[in-house]
Amino acid sequence: MEKTTVHSAAVEGNLEGNTADRTVYVFLPDSYDDKGSRAKGRRYPVIYFLHGYNSTADQYVERNDFDAALKASGTEAIIVVPDSMTKWGGSMYSNSPTVGNFEDFIAQDLVAWTDKHFRTIPSREARGLAGHSMGGYGTLKLGMKRADVFGALYAMNPCCQIPRPASSADPKYEGWSVDQALTADWMSRGNFAVAAAWSPNPGKPPFFADLGTSDGKVNDLVIAKWAANSPVAMASQYLPSLRRMSGIAIDTGDTDFVRADDELIHETLTRFGIAHDWEIYVGDHGNRVKERFRTYVLPFFTKHLKGSTR
């Protein structure tokens, strides 16, 4: 395992002050440092893993032990876990002048850095994208928009698949100060995270975003912007990109609070004939992520990524 910092030009200059120096973990398979002549020039596929909302890469690495999973499964691939924590708890893996261009951080800056510093197979067919919760959302969104970069997708318990309803726009947030928002519960902070990522407004300090209401009334344009960022709404526009994937998988727990979101994206992909693996397993939003990463996610990428072996 290597823990390092990657500077992202895409995140520079954002209005929230989120650092452009992002923590990144890299996990290498045991064979990477073999001394044999055959192993010296060997190149590996890469699995990029995106963490969830209100969490950091540090926390996901501690909880899920990616190194042990790599060893136990015998997967011959590199795993890269970047940090996308922001002022309001998460970037939504989106491009925004307020939050920073985190879509570009993942799909451009991070991929370029990884290919430069490690012996990767530098092609989309050898790059997998996975993530949990907000990271599962980012997996499907970036998979649709950046099919030129990634070739297989595994979304674990993905959130935010369904268009955010107008009922989630609470007028109380209009009167909040930054300090109030920072000390609020994580669901309330999520409202500011979504607004900063999906309805940024550089001319509207201190949040530099348009909230779901204006003068106490639902702002229909903002709600439309939020809806436009939901994978269920996006899917029909990105069918060619989805069909380019060598594999797509989505899972969710039977008691997961995002189960309805995940069932709808599954139904949407099925309606348009997009082949994908789908499973509802016994569990909640996070209690089986560690186990399933080892027993389901890694074997999935072994099957679907160019150059991957076990």
C-alpha distance (Angstrom), angle and dihedral (degrees) to the residues before:
residue distance angle dihedral
M1 . . .
E2 3.78 . .
K3 3.81 123.7 .
T4 3.77 113.8 -162.5
T5 3.80 144.8 146.7
V6 3.79 123.7 -105.1
H7 3.79 119.6 -163.4
S8 3.79 112.6 -138.3
A9 3.78 118.1 -155.8
A10 3.82 86.6 -169.2
V11 3.82 92.3 63.7
E12 3.82 95.6 45.6
G13 3.80 118.9 114.9
N14 3.79 98.4 17.3
L15 3.80 115.7 159.5
E16 3.81 96.1 -125.7
G17 3.79 92.6 59.6
N18 3.81 94.8 -119.7
T19 3.78 108.6 167.7
A20 3.78 118.8 -105.1
D21 3.81 88.9 -150.1
R22 3.79 102.6 88.2
T23 3.79 127.6 -167.6
V24 3.80 111.6 -121.9
Y25 3.81 130.4 -175.6
V26 3.79 120.9 -155.6
F27 3.81 122.1 -165.9
L28 3.79 117.6 -164.7
P29 3.82 126.3 -161.5
D30 3.81 116.5 -113.9
S31 3.80 91.8 -109.1
Y32 3.82 92.2 59.4
D33 3.82 92.4 86.3
D34 3.80 98.0 37.6
K35 3.79 110.2 137.9
G36 3.79 97.3 -143.9
S37 3.79 117.2 115.6
R38 3.79 91.3 -120.2
A39 3.79 92.5 54.9
K40 3.80 96.1 45.1
G41 3.76 96.2 79.6
R42 3.78 97.6 30.5
R43 3.79 115.9 131.6
Y44 3.78 126.2 -153.3
P45 3.81 140.0 -150.1
V46 3.80 116.1 -115.7
I47 3.81 130.3 -133.3
Y48 3.81 113.4 -159.2
F49 3.81 113.3 -157.4
L50 3.83 121.4 -160.2
H51 3.82 119.6 -156.0
G52 3.80 127.7 -136.5
Y53 3.79 134.8 -102.2
N54 3.81 120.9 -70.8
S55 3.80 89.5 17.6
T56 3.78 139.9 92.7
A57 3.78 136.1 -138.3
D58 3.82 87.6 -107.0
Q59 3.80 91.1 58.7
Y60 3.79 94.4 46.7
V61 3.79 92.5 48.7
E62 3.81 90.5 50.4
R63 3.81 93.5 47.3
N64 3.78 99.8 42.2
D65 3.83 106.2 33.1
F66 3.80 96.8 -145.1
D67 3.80 91.2 -175.5
A68 3.80 92.5 58.8
A69 3.81 90.6 45.7
L70 3.80 91.0 52.4
K71 3.80 91.6 50.2
A72 3.81 96.2 42.6
S73 3.79 93.7 49.3
G74 3.80 95.0 42.3
T75 3.80 89.4 -135.3
E76 3.81 112.4 169.3
A77 3.79 98.7 -145.1
I78 3.79 140.7 99.4
I79 3.82 117.7 -111.2
V80 3.82 119.1 -152.3
V81 3.81 120.7 -168.6
P82 3.84 114.3 -173.1
D83 3.79 126.8 -169.6
S84 3.81 117.6 -121.6
M85 3.81 100.7 169.3
T86 3.80 113.7 144.8
K87 3.79 140.1 -178.7
W88 3.82 92.2 -80.5
G89 3.79 97.6 38.7
G90 3.78 105.8 -86.5
S91 3.78 145.9 16.4
M92 3.82 97.1 -129.5
Y93 3.84 81.4 -133.8
S94 3.80 87.7 -92.0
N95 3.80 136.5 131.4
S96 3.79 113.2 -109.0
P97 3.82 134.8 151.0
T98 3.80 86.9 -139.4
V99 3.82 99.1 51.1
G100 3.79 100.5 21.8
N101 3.79 130.3 -104.9
F102 3.78 99.3 -69.2
E103 3.79 94.5 160.4
D104 3.80 87.3 60.5
F105 3.81 91.4 43.0
I106 3.81 90.4 59.9
A107 3.80 101.4 35.0
Q108 3.81 98.4 37.6
D109 3.79 117.0 15.0
L110 3.80 98.7 35.6
V111 3.80 96.0 41.7
A112 3.81 91.4 48.1
W113 3.82 91.1 48.3
T114 3.81 92.4 49.1
D115 3.80 93.2 48.4
K116 3.80 90.3 49.3
H117 3.81 97.6 48.5
F118 3.81 103.0 36.1
R119 3.79 138.0 43.9
T120 3.77 96.8 -101.2
I121 3.77 131.8 158.0
P122 3.81 94.6 -113.8
S123 3.79 100.1 -146.9
R124 3.80 135.8 97.1
E125 3.80 90.3 -115.9
A126 3.81 88.7 65.0
R127 3.82 97.4 44.7
G128 3.78 121.5 88.6
L129 3.79 126.2 -172.6
A130 3.80 122.0 -154.0
G131 3.77 136.1 161.6
H132 3.78 146.7 158.2
S133 3.82 127.8 -117.7
M134 3.84 105.4 -34.6
G135 3.80 84.4 11.4
G136 3.81 89.2 54.5
Y137 3.79 87.7 52.0
G138 3.80 89.3 50.6
T139 3.79 90.4 48.5
L140 3.79 93.5 57.8
K141 3.80 95.4 38.9
L142 3.81 94.8 48.6
G143 3.78 90.2 41.0
M144 3.80 89.6 59.1
K145 3.80 95.8 42.6
R146 3.82 100.0 36.2
A147 3.78 105.0 38.6
D148 3.80 86.5 137.9
V149 3.83 87.5 68.7
F150 3.83 106.9 34.3
G151 3.79 128.9 46.6
A152 3.82 106.1 -174.4
L153 3.82 134.1 30.5
Y154 3.80 135.9 -157.4
A155 3.82 116.3 -178.7
M156 3.81 114.5 -168.4
N157 3.82 114.5 -158.8
P158 3.82 91.0 -27.8
C159 3.80 116.3 -157.4
C160 3.79 130.5 -153.8
Q161 3.80 98.0 35.6
I162 3.81 93.9 133.1
P163 3.83 121.4 68.3
R164 3.80 108.6 -94.4
P165 3.84 106.1 -107.4
A166 3.80 125.7 -124.4
S167 3.81 87.5 -119.3
S168 3.82 88.3 70.9
A169 3.82 89.8 63.8
D170 3.80 103.9 96.1
P171 3.84 117.5 -172.0
K172 3.82 90.6 -147.1
Y173 3.81 90.4 77.7
E174 3.80 91.2 65.5
G175 3.79 90.6 70.5
W176 3.77 97.5 45.4
S177 3.79 123.8 112.8
V178 3.79 122.5 -138.9
D179 3.80 90.0 -105.2
Q180 3.79 91.3 52.8
A181 3.77 91.3 51.1
L182 3.79 93.9 46.6
T183 3.80 92.4 54.5
A184 3.81 96.0 42.2
D185 3.81 126.2 106.9
W186 3.79 116.0 -79.3
M187 3.80 94.6 -105.0
S188 3.81 90.6 56.7
R189 3.78 91.7 46.7
G190 3.78 87.1 50.7
N191 3.80 88.4 64.9
F192 3.80 89.5 59.7
A193 3.79 92.1 44.0
V194 3.80 91.1 54.4
A195 3.80 92.7 46.2
A196 3.81 92.7 48.6
A197 3.81 91.5 49.5
W198 3.80 102.1 38.5
S199 3.82 106.6 24.5
P200 3.82 104.8 30.0
N201 3.79 119.2 171.4
P202 3.83 115.4 -174.2
G203 3.80 90.0 -167.7
K204 3.78 95.4 58.5
P205 3.81 112.9 75.5
P206 2.97 144.1 -148.8
F207 3.83 93.2 34.4
F208 3.82 95.7 22.4
A209 3.80 88.5 -144.2
D210 3.78 142.0 93.9
L211 3.79 111.0 -114.8
G212 3.78 124.9 -146.0
T213 3.79 93.0 -94.4
S214 3.78 134.8 44.3
D215 3.81 120.5 -161.7
G216 3.79 88.6 -9.9
K217 3.80 95.8 -54.3
V218 3.80 128.9 105.1
N219 3.79 110.8 -95.5
D220 3.80 102.5 -136.8
L221 3.80 93.7 -166.2
V222 3.81 91.8 55.9
I223 3.80 91.6 47.4
A224 3.80 88.1 51.1
K225 3.82 90.6 52.1
W226 3.79 90.7 50.9
A227 3.79 91.5 48.3
A228 3.80 91.1 50.1
N229 3.81 88.7 61.8
S230 3.82 95.3 56.8
P231 3.82 115.1 104.1
V232 3.81 91.4 -135.6
A233 3.81 88.7 59.9
M234 3.80 93.6 39.8
A235 3.80 99.2 47.8
S236 3.80 99.7 82.8
Q237 3.82 89.7 55.0
Y238 3.80 93.5 52.1
L239 3.80 103.7 43.7
P240 3.83 93.9 124.3
S241 3.81 89.9 53.3
L242 3.80 92.5 48.6
R243 3.80 91.0 48.5
R244 3.81 89.7 54.4
M245 3.80 91.1 64.7
S246 3.79 116.5 103.5
G247 3.80 87.2 -147.9
I248 3.80 141.3 -0.2
A249 3.80 125.3 -168.8
I250 3.81 132.0 -179.0
D251 3.79 126.9 -178.7
T252 3.80 137.2 175.0
G253 3.80 139.2 175.4
D254 3.79 121.6 -102.3
T255 3.83 89.4 -123.4
D256 3.81 95.5 35.7
F257 3.81 115.2 132.9
V258 3.83 88.7 -138.0
R259 3.80 94.0 51.9
A260 3.83 93.0 108.3
D261 3.82 89.9 53.6
D262 3.77 91.5 50.3
E263 3.78 95.3 46.3
L264 3.80 89.3 53.4
I265 3.81 95.3 51.3
H266 3.82 88.2 47.2
E267 3.81 90.3 51.7
T268 3.81 90.8 45.9
L269 3.80 94.1 52.4
T270 3.80 90.0 45.5
R271 3.81 91.4 51.2
F272 3.81 90.9 55.6
G273 3.79 94.6 44.0
I274 3.81 96.1 -110.6
A275 3.80 107.7 157.0
H276 3.79 113.1 -131.6
D277 3.78 143.0 148.7
W278 3.79 114.2 -110.8
E279 3.80 132.0 -174.5
I280 3.79 138.7 170.2
Y281 3.79 105.4 -161.7
V282 3.79 133.0 -174.5
G283 3.79 104.5 -88.7
D284 3.79 146.6 70.8
H285 3.79 133.1 -100.5
G286 3.78 98.2 -62.8
N287 3.79 114.8 -0.8
R288 3.81 96.4 99.1
V289 3.80 102.9 34.1
K290 3.81 94.4 105.0
E291 3.80 93.8 49.7
R292 3.80 95.6 42.6
F293 3.79 94.0 48.1
R294 3.80 88.5 61.4
T295 3.80 99.5 38.3
Y296 3.82 101.7 34.9
V297 3.80 113.6 13.7
L298 3.80 98.9 48.5
P299 3.84 94.6 44.7
F300 3.82 88.4 48.4
F301 3.80 91.4 57.3
T302 3.80 92.1 42.4
K303 3.79 85.8 60.2
H304 3.79 98.3 42.5
L305 3.83 108.3 34.4
K306 3.77 124.0 84.4
G307 3.81 112.2 -113.4
S308 3.81 94.8 13.8
T309 3.79 117.9 137.0
R310 3.76 137.2 170.5
